Amino acid sequence: MTLEAALFRPALKPVVDALLLRFRQRRQRQLRRGGEAALQDAIRELLLPHPDERRVEAKLAQARSAGALARDMVLAETMLARHRETRAHTAGKTHRSLRHRQVA
């Protein structure tokens, strides 16, 4: 290492550290925003008459990994569980009614 490199290295280190910290903070904010947007999409999907469960699960996993708000995650997971319960109770009812209509 030359004398010039030894003199400038300590002076640049705080600047480089500050820049890296800002980049990390920006990346964290982007991840958090992406997670919140994924959570919003999941809740919006669950409000549809026939939500796609796999898409909702993927969005919830994305939001969970990004560190979305806990109370919103609980809300979305509760909505998904209730949808699954409702789907299980009503499974096949429309199919039977259509079959009976065709016979009659």
N, C-alpha and C positions, 0 to 999 in steps of 0.2 A: 504494500500500500504506500502510495506516495504521500509526501507531506501535505499536499493540497487536499487530497481525499480525506486525510485524517483531520484536517481543520474544518472542512465543510460538512462532514458526516454528522457531527453532533449538532450543528446548526440546522440541518434539514430534517433530522429525525422528528422533532415535535410537529413540524409542518406536515410531514408524511403521515404521522400518527393521527393528527387531527382530520386530515382528508379521508383516511381509511375509516375512521369513526363515523364521519358524516355519510360515507357511502354505505356502511353497514346499517346506520339508522334509516337511511332512505329505503334500503332493501327491505328492512323490517316493516316500514310503513306500507310499502307496496304489497308485501305478503299479507299484512293485516287487512288492507282494503280488498284484496282479492278474496280473502277468506270471508269477509263480511258480504261481499257481492255473491259469493257462492252460497252462503247461508240464505240470503234474500231469494236467490233463485230456487233453492230447495223449498222454502216456505211457500213461495208462489206456485211451484209445481204441486205441492201438497194441497193447495186450495182448489186445484182443478178437479173436475168430476172424476176423471180416471188418471191419477198421477202415475208416472213411470217410477216404480220403486227403485230400480237399479240406478237411475239417474239421480234420484234423491239421495240414495246412499253414497254415491260418488261425490256429490256436492257436500254432503255432511262430512265425509272424510277429508275433503279438501279444506273445509272451514275449520275442522278440528286440528289439522296439521298447521294451519296458519295462526291458530290461537284466537279464534273468534270468541265473542262474549259468551260466557257460560250460560246465562239465563236464556239467551236466544237458542243456544244449542239444545238445552233441555226442552224448550218449546217445540223445536223442530223434531226432536227424537220422540217426544210424546205424540205429536201429530202423526208421525209415521207409524208408531205402534197402534194408535187408534184406527188408522186407515187399514192396517193389516187385520185387526180384530173385526172391523166392519166387513172387510172383504171376505173373511173366513165365514162370517155368519150369513152373508148373502150369496155365497158361491153356489152357482147352479140353479138358483131360483128362477131366473129369467129363462134359462134353457128349458126347464120343465114346463113353464107356462106356455112357451112357444110350441112345445111338443103337444100339449093338450089342445091348443088352438087348432093345430093341423089335423088332429084326429077328429075333432068335433066338426 
